[in-house]
Amino acid sequence: MTSLSSLEIIQSIMPVTIGASLGLLALLGIRELVKETSAAFKKRANA
């Protein structure tokens, strides 16, 4: 395997890795938003 072919493999994997990590962070952010929103509505309902 030459360095050129390994560079091509890395360049093809890099966008997938970045996209997957950004997607995971977005899902975690949405989960946190839903958790905070439900907690705020529970506090509002009890007040």
N, CA, C and O atoms as a Tripos MOL2 file, in Angstrom:
@<TRIPOS>MOLECULE
protein
  188   187    47     0     0
PROTEIN
NO_CHARGES

@<TRIPOS>ATOM
      1 N           0.8600   -1.1760    0.0000 N.3       1 MET1
      2 CA          0.0000    0.0000    0.0000 C.3       1 MET1
      3 C           0.9010    1.2340    0.0000 C.2       1 MET1
      4 O           1.7630    1.3860    0.8660 O.2       1 MET1
      5 N           0.7010    2.0690   -0.9370 N.am      2 THR2
      6 CA          1.5120    3.2710   -1.0240 C.3       2 THR2
      7 C           0.9210    4.3590   -0.1530 C.2       2 THR2
      8 O          -0.2100    4.2650    0.3240 O.2       2 THR2
      9 N           1.7140    5.3850    0.0390 N.am      3 SER3
     10 CA          1.2250    6.4860    0.8660 C.3       3 SER3
     11 C           0.0840    7.2230    0.1730 C.2       3 SER3
     12 O          -0.7740    7.8070    0.8330 O.2       3 SER3
     13 N           0.0750    7.1940   -1.1560 N.am      4 LEU4
     14 CA         -1.0030    7.8530   -1.8900 C.3       4 LEU4
     15 C          -2.3310    7.1350   -1.6970 C.2       4 LEU4
     16 O          -3.3630    7.7850   -1.5310 O.2       4 LEU4
     17 N          -2.3210    5.8150   -1.7150 N.am      5 SER5
     18 CA         -3.5740    5.0780   -1.5160 C.3       5 SER5
     19 C          -4.0470    5.1830   -0.0730 C.2       5 SER5
     20 O          -5.2510    5.2430    0.1760 O.2       5 SER5
     21 N          -3.1230    5.2060    0.8780 N.am      6 SER6
     22 CA         -3.5430    5.3750    2.2660 C.3       6 SER6
     23 C          -4.1040    6.7690    2.4890 C.2       6 SER6
     24 O          -5.0210    6.9450    3.2900 O.2       6 SER6
     25 N          -3.5650    7.7620    1.7900 N.am      7 LEU7
     26 CA         -4.1050    9.1150    1.8850 C.3       7 LEU7
     27 C          -5.5160    9.1780    1.3040 C.2       7 LEU7
     28 O          -6.3750    9.8740    1.8450 O.2       7 LEU7
     29 N          -5.7620    8.4680    0.2250 N.am      8 GLU8
     30 CA         -7.1010    8.4260   -0.3610 C.3       8 GLU8
     31 C          -8.0960    7.7610    0.5810 C.2       8 GLU8
     32 O          -9.2420    8.2000    0.6870 O.2       8 GLU8
     33 N          -7.6680    6.7150    1.2580 N.am      9 ILE9
     34 CA         -8.5420    6.0360    2.2230 C.3       9 ILE9
     35 C          -8.8800    6.9690    3.3780 C.2       9 ILE9
     36 O         -10.0320    7.0520    3.8040 O.2       9 ILE9
     37 N          -7.8730    7.6680    3.8790 N.am     10 ILE10
     38 CA         -8.1060    8.6000    4.9830 C.3      10 ILE10
     39 C          -9.0420    9.7210    4.5440 C.2      10 ILE10
     40 O          -9.9280   10.1190    5.3010 O.2      10 ILE10
     41 N          -8.8550   10.2310    3.3340 N.am     11 GLN11
     42 CA         -9.7080   11.3080    2.8440 C.3      11 GLN11
     43 C         -11.1420   10.8430    2.6200 C.2      11 GLN11
     44 O         -12.0640   11.6560    2.6890 O.2      11 GLN11
     45 N         -11.3510    9.5720    2.3570 N.am     12 SER12
     46 CA        -12.7160    9.0820    2.1740 C.3      12 SER12
     47 C         -13.3900    8.7760    3.5130 C.2      12 SER12
     48 O         -14.6130    8.8620    3.6240 O.2      12 SER12
     49 N         -12.6160    8.4280    4.5090 N.am     13 ILE13
     50 CA        -13.1830    8.0980    5.8220 C.3      13 ILE13
     51 C         -13.4280    9.3520    6.6560 C.2      13 ILE13
     52 O         -14.3530    9.3780    7.4680 O.2      13 ILE13
     53 N         -12.6160   10.3880    6.4710 N.am     14 MET14
     54 CA        -12.6890   11.5830    7.3030 C.3      14 MET14
     55 C         -14.0730   12.2480    7.2930 C.2      14 MET14
     56 O         -14.5700   12.5590    8.3750 O.2      14 MET14
     57 N         -14.7260   12.4880    6.1550 N.am     15 PRO15
     58 CA        -16.0510   13.1240    6.1950 C.3      15 PRO15
     59 C         -17.1030   12.2850    6.9180 C.2      15 PRO15
     60 O         -17.9890   12.8250    7.5800 O.2      15 PRO15
     61 N         -17.0000   10.9790    6.7890 N.am     16 VAL16
     62 CA        -17.9450   10.0960    7.4790 C.3      16 VAL16
     63 C         -17.7540   10.2120    8.9850 C.2      16 VAL16
     64 O         -18.7230   10.2830    9.7400 O.2      16 VAL16
     65 N         -16.5140   10.2310    9.4090 N.am     17 THR17
     66 CA        -16.2080   10.3380   10.8350 C.3      17 THR17
     67 C         -16.6820   11.6720   11.4020 C.2      17 THR17
     68 O         -17.2810   11.7200   12.4770 O.2      17 THR17
     69 N         -16.4130   12.7370   10.6850 N.am     18 ILE18
     70 CA        -16.8370   14.0660   11.1480 C.3      18 ILE18
     71 C         -18.3600   14.1630   11.1690 C.2      18 ILE18
     72 O         -18.9310   14.6940   12.1220 O.2      18 ILE18
     73 N         -19.0120   13.6650   10.1450 N.am     19 GLY19
     74 CA        -20.4710   13.7000   10.1020 C.3      19 GLY19
     75 C         -21.1110   12.8810   11.2080 C.2      19 GLY19
     76 O         -22.1000   13.3000   11.8090 O.2      19 GLY19
     77 N         -20.5440   11.7140   11.4730 N.am     20 ALA20
     78 CA        -21.0930   10.8640   12.5320 C.3      20 ALA20
     79 C         -20.9190   11.5090   13.9010 C.2      20 ALA20
     80 O         -21.8230   11.4490   14.7340 O.2      20 ALA20
     81 N         -19.7670   12.1240   14.1390 N.am     21 SER21
     82 CA        -19.5520   12.7570   15.4380 C.3      21 SER21
     83 C         -20.4460   13.9820   15.6110 C.2      21 SER21
     84 O         -20.9610   14.2170   16.7030 O.2      21 SER21
     85 N         -20.6360   14.7630   14.5530 N.am     22 LEU22
     86 CA        -21.5490   15.9040   14.6400 C.3      22 LEU22
     87 C         -22.9920   15.4510   14.8490 C.2      22 LEU22
     88 O         -23.7410   16.0720   15.6030 O.2      22 LEU22
     89 N         -23.3750   14.3750   14.1820 N.am     23 GLY23
     90 CA        -24.7140   13.8280   14.3760 C.3      23 GLY23
     91 C         -24.9360   13.3450   15.7990 C.2      23 GLY23
     92 O         -26.0010   13.5590   16.3770 O.2      23 GLY23
     93 N         -23.9260   12.6920   16.3600 N.am     24 LEU24
     94 CA        -24.0250   12.2230   17.7460 C.3      24 LEU24
     95 C         -24.1490   13.3940   18.7070 C.2      24 LEU24
     96 O         -24.9580   13.3580   19.6340 O.2      24 LEU24
     97 N         -23.3530   14.4290   18.4880 N.am     25 LEU25
     98 CA        -23.4500   15.6080   19.3470 C.3      25 LEU25
     99 C         -24.8120   16.2890   19.2190 C.2      25 LEU25
    100 O         -25.3510   16.7890   20.2060 O.2      25 LEU25
    101 N         -25.3650   16.3100   18.0160 N.am     26 ALA26
    102 CA        -26.6900   16.9040   17.8210 C.3      26 ALA26
    103 C         -27.7560   16.1020   18.5660 C.2      26 ALA26
    104 O         -28.6490   16.6810   19.1850 O.2      26 ALA26
    105 N         -27.6660   14.7830   18.5060 N.am     27 LEU27
    106 CA        -28.6330   13.9600   19.2260 C.3      27 LEU27
    107 C         -28.5250   14.1510   20.7330 C.2      27 LEU27
    108 O         -29.5390   14.1980   21.4300 O.2      27 LEU27
    109 N         -27.3150   14.2610   21.2310 N.am     28 LEU28
    110 CA        -27.1320   14.5040   22.6570 C.3      28 LEU28
    111 C         -27.6840   15.8790   23.0520 C.2      28 LEU28
    112 O         -28.2550   16.0370   24.1310 O.2      28 LEU28
    113 N         -27.5120   16.8580   22.1820 N.am     29 GLY29
    114 CA        -28.0450   18.1850   22.4600 C.3      29 GLY29
    115 C         -29.5610   18.2030   22.4670 C.2      29 GLY29
    116 O         -30.1730   18.8550   23.3140 O.2      29 GLY29
    117 N         -30.1690   17.4940   21.5340 N.am     30 ILE30
    118 CA        -31.6350   17.4140   21.4920 C.3      30 ILE30
    119 C         -32.1510   16.7120   22.7450 C.2      30 ILE30
    120 O         -33.1600   17.1210   23.3200 O.2      30 ILE30
    121 N         -31.4630   15.6620   23.1610 N.am     31 ARG31
    122 CA        -31.8670   14.9360   24.3690 C.3      31 ARG31
    123 C         -31.8150   15.8460   25.5900 C.2      31 ARG31
    124 O         -32.7220   15.8320   26.4220 O.2      31 ARG31
    125 N         -30.7470   16.6400   25.6940 N.am     32 GLU32
    126 CA        -30.6120   17.5650   26.8140 C.3      32 GLU32
    127 C         -31.6850   18.6510   26.7620 C.2      32 GLU32
    128 O         -32.2120   19.0500   27.8010 O.2      32 GLU32
    129 N         -32.0090   19.1290   25.5680 N.am     33 LEU33
    130 CA        -33.0520   20.1470   25.4130 C.3      33 LEU33
    131 C         -34.4050   19.6150   25.8600 C.2      33 LEU33
    132 O         -35.1480   20.3150   26.5470 O.2      33 LEU33
    133 N         -34.7310   18.3900   25.4810 N.am     34 VAL34
    134 CA        -36.0040   17.7930   25.8750 C.3      34 VAL34
    135 C         -36.0500   17.6040   27.3910 C.2      34 VAL34
    136 O         -37.0840   17.8360   28.0180 O.2      34 VAL34
    137 N         -34.9320   17.1840   27.9740 N.am     35 LYS35
    138 CA        -34.8730   16.9850   29.4180 C.3      35 LYS35
    139 C         -35.0950   18.2990   30.1680 C.2      35 LYS35
    140 O         -35.8660   18.3530   31.1270 O.2      35 LYS35
    141 N         -34.4150   19.3520   29.7240 N.am     36 GLU36
    142 CA        -34.5590   20.6540   30.3820 C.3      36 GLU36
    143 C         -35.9530   21.2370   30.1840 C.2      36 GLU36
    144 O         -36.5030   21.8540   31.0960 O.2      36 GLU36
    145 N         -36.5230   21.0480   29.0060 N.am     37 THR37
    146 CA        -37.8570   21.5670   28.7370 C.3      37 THR37
    147 C         -38.8980   20.8640   29.5920 C.2      37 THR37
    148 O         -39.7970   21.5040   30.1370 O.2      37 THR37
    149 N         -38.7790   19.5600   29.7080 N.am     38 SER38
    150 CA        -39.7560   18.8410   30.5340 C.3      38 SER38
    151 C         -39.6120   19.2110   32.0080 C.2      38 SER38
    152 O         -40.6090   19.2840   32.7260 O.2      38 SER38
    153 N         -38.3920   19.4410   32.4610 N.am     39 ALA39
    154 CA        -38.1920   19.8580   33.8510 C.3      39 ALA39
    155 C         -38.7840   21.2370   34.0840 C.2      39 ALA39
    156 O         -39.3640   21.4880   35.1410 O.2      39 ALA39
    157 N         -38.6490   22.1330   33.1180 N.am     40 ALA40
    158 CA        -39.2040   23.4760   33.2570 C.3      40 ALA40
    159 C         -40.7280   23.4400   33.2790 C.2      40 ALA40
    160 O         -41.3540   24.1680   34.0500 O.2      40 ALA40
    161 N         -41.3250   22.6040   32.4470 N.am     41 PHE41
    162 CA        -42.7910   22.5060   32.4480 C.3      41 PHE41
    163 C         -43.2990   21.8740   33.7340 C.2      41 PHE41
    164 O         -44.3720   22.2410   34.2150 O.2      41 PHE41
    165 N         -42.5540   20.9340   34.3000 N.am     42 LYS42
    166 CA        -42.9730   20.3270   35.5770 C.3      42 LYS42
    167 C         -42.9290   21.3550   36.6910 C.2      42 LYS42
    168 O         -43.8260   21.3960   37.5330 O.2      42 LYS42
    169 N         -41.8920   22.1900   36.7050 N.am     43 LYS43
    170 CA        -41.8000   23.2340   37.7270 C.3      43 LYS43
    171 C         -42.9390   24.2380   37.5630 C.2      43 LYS43
    172 O         -43.5220   24.7000   38.5440 O.2      43 LYS43
    173 N         -43.2480   24.5690   36.3080 N.am     44 ARG44
    174 CA        -44.3190   25.5220   36.0340 C.3      44 ARG44
    175 C         -45.6710   24.9610   36.4460 C.2      44 ARG44
    176 O         -46.5210   25.7010   36.9420 O.2      44 ARG44
    177 N         -45.8810   23.6700   36.2470 N.am     45 ALA45
    178 CA        -47.1610   23.0520   36.5900 C.3      45 ALA45
    179 C         -47.3480   22.9790   38.1020 C.2      45 ALA45
    180 O         -48.4710   23.0740   38.5950 O.2      45 ALA45
    181 N         -46.2460   22.8100   38.8410 N.am     46 ASN46
    182 CA        -46.3340   22.7110   40.2990 C.3      46 ASN46
    183 C         -46.4890   24.0820   40.9500 C.2      46 ASN46
    184 O         -46.9710   24.1710   42.0790 O.2      46 ASN46
    185 N         -46.0980   25.1330   40.2750 N.am     47 ALA47
    186 CA        -46.1370   26.4790   40.8640 C.3      47 ALA47
    187 C         -47.5360   27.0530   40.9020 C.2      47 ALA47
    188 O         -47.7300   28.1750   41.3690 O.2      47 ALA47
@<TRIPOS>BOND
     1     1     2 1
     2     2     3 1
     3     3     4 2
     4     3     5 am
     5     5     6 1
     6     6     7 1
     7     7     8 2
     8     7     9 am
     9     9    10 1
    10    10    11 1
    11    11    12 2
    12    11    13 am
    13    13    14 1
    14    14    15 1
    15    15    16 2
    16    15    17 am
    17    17    18 1
    18    18    19 1
    19    19    20 2
    20    19    21 am
    21    21    22 1
    22    22    23 1
    23    23    24 2
    24    23    25 am
    25    25    26 1
    26    26    27 1
    27    27    28 2
    28    27    29 am
    29    29    30 1
    30    30    31 1
    31    31    32 2
    32    31    33 am
    33    33    34 1
    34    34    35 1
    35    35    36 2
    36    35    37 am
    37    37    38 1
    38    38    39 1
    39    39    40 2
    40    39    41 am
    41    41    42 1
    42    42    43 1
    43    43    44 2
    44    43    45 am
    45    45    46 1
    46    46    47 1
    47    47    48 2
    48    47    49 am
    49    49    50 1
    50    50    51 1
    51    51    52 2
    52    51    53 am
    53    53    54 1
    54    54    55 1
    55    55    56 2
    56    55    57 am
    57    57    58 1
    58    58    59 1
    59    59    60 2
    60    59    61 am
    61    61    62 1
    62    62    63 1
    63    63    64 2
    64    63    65 am
    65    65    66 1
    66    66    67 1
    67    67    68 2
    68    67    69 am
    69    69    70 1
    70    70    71 1
    71    71    72 2
    72    71    73 am
    73    73    74 1
    74    74    75 1
    75    75    76 2
    76    75    77 am
    77    77    78 1
    78    78    79 1
    79    79    80 2
    80    79    81 am
    81    81    82 1
    82    82    83 1
    83    83    84 2
    84    83    85 am
    85    85    86 1
    86    86    87 1
    87    87    88 2
    88    87    89 am
    89    89    90 1
    90    90    91 1
    91    91    92 2
    92    91    93 am
    93    93    94 1
    94    94    95 1
    95    95    96 2
    96    95    97 am
    97    97    98 1
    98    98    99 1
    99    99   100 2
   100    99   101 am
   101   101   102 1
   102   102   103 1
   103   103   104 2
   104   103   105 am
   105   105   106 1
   106   106   107 1
   107   107   108 2
   108   107   109 am
   109   109   110 1
   110   110   111 1
   111   111   112 2
   112   111   113 am
   113   113   114 1
   114   114   115 1
   115   115   116 2
   116   115   117 am
   117   117   118 1
   118   118   119 1
   119   119   120 2
   120   119   121 am
   121   121   122 1
   122   122   123 1
   123   123   124 2
   124   123   125 am
   125   125   126 1
   126   126   127 1
   127   127   128 2
   128   127   129 am
   129   129   130 1
   130   130   131 1
   131   131   132 2
   132   131   133 am
   133   133   134 1
   134   134   135 1
   135   135   136 2
   136   135   137 am
   137   137   138 1
   138   138   139 1
   139   139   140 2
   140   139   141 am
   141   141   142 1
   142   142   143 1
   143   143   144 2
   144   143   145 am
   145   145   146 1
   146   146   147 1
   147   147   148 2
   148   147   149 am
   149   149   150 1
   150   150   151 1
   151   151   152 2
   152   151   153 am
   153   153   154 1
   154   154   155 1
   155   155   156 2
   156   155   157 am
   157   157   158 1
   158   158   159 1
   159   159   160 2
   160   159   161 am
   161   161   162 1
   162   162   163 1
   163   163   164 2
   164   163   165 am
   165   165   166 1
   166   166   167 1
   167   167   168 2
   168   167   169 am
   169   169   170 1
   170   170   171 1
   171   171   172 2
   172   171   173 am
   173   173   174 1
   174   174   175 1
   175   175   176 2
   176   175   177 am
   177   177   178 1
   178   178   179 1
   179   179   180 2
   180   179   181 am
   181   181   182 1
   182   182   183 1
   183   183   184 2
   184   183   185 am
   185   185   186 1
   186   186   187 1
   187   187   188 2
@<TRIPOS>SUBSTRUCTURE
     1 MET1         2 RESIDUE 1 A MET
     2 THR2         6 RESIDUE 1 A THR
     3 SER3        10 RESIDUE 1 A SER
     4 LEU4        14 RESIDUE 1 A LEU
     5 SER5        18 RESIDUE 1 A SER
     6 SER6        22 RESIDUE 1 A SER
     7 LEU7        26 RESIDUE 1 A LEU
     8 GLU8        30 RESIDUE 1 A GLU
     9 ILE9        34 RESIDUE 1 A ILE
    10 ILE10       38 RESIDUE 1 A ILE
    11 GLN11       42 RESIDUE 1 A GLN
    12 SER12       46 RESIDUE 1 A SER
    13 ILE13       50 RESIDUE 1 A ILE
    14 MET14       54 RESIDUE 1 A MET
    15 PRO15       58 RESIDUE 1 A PRO
    16 VAL16       62 RESIDUE 1 A VAL
    17 THR17       66 RESIDUE 1 A THR
    18 ILE18       70 RESIDUE 1 A ILE
    19 GLY19       74 RESIDUE 1 A GLY
    20 ALA20       78 RESIDUE 1 A ALA
    21 SER21       82 RESIDUE 1 A SER
    22 LEU22       86 RESIDUE 1 A LEU
    23 GLY23       90 RESIDUE 1 A GLY
    24 LEU24       94 RESIDUE 1 A LEU
    25 LEU25       98 RESIDUE 1 A LEU
    26 ALA26      102 RESIDUE 1 A ALA
    27 LEU27      106 RESIDUE 1 A LEU
    28 LEU28      110 RESIDUE 1 A LEU
    29 GLY29      114 RESIDUE 1 A GLY
    30 ILE30      118 RESIDUE 1 A ILE
    31 ARG31      122 RESIDUE 1 A ARG
    32 GLU32      126 RESIDUE 1 A GLU
    33 LEU33      130 RESIDUE 1 A LEU
    34 VAL34      134 RESIDUE 1 A VAL
    35 LYS35      138 RESIDUE 1 A LYS
    36 GLU36      142 RESIDUE 1 A GLU
    37 THR37      146 RESIDUE 1 A THR
    38 SER38      150 RESIDUE 1 A SER
    39 ALA39      154 RESIDUE 1 A ALA
    40 ALA40      158 RESIDUE 1 A ALA
    41 PHE41      162 RESIDUE 1 A PHE
    42 LYS42      166 RESIDUE 1 A LYS
    43 LYS43      170 RESIDUE 1 A LYS
    44 ARG44      174 RESIDUE 1 A ARG
    45 ALA45      178 RESIDUE 1 A ALA
    46 ASN46      182 RESIDUE 1 A ASN
    47 ALA47      186 RESIDUE 1 A ALA
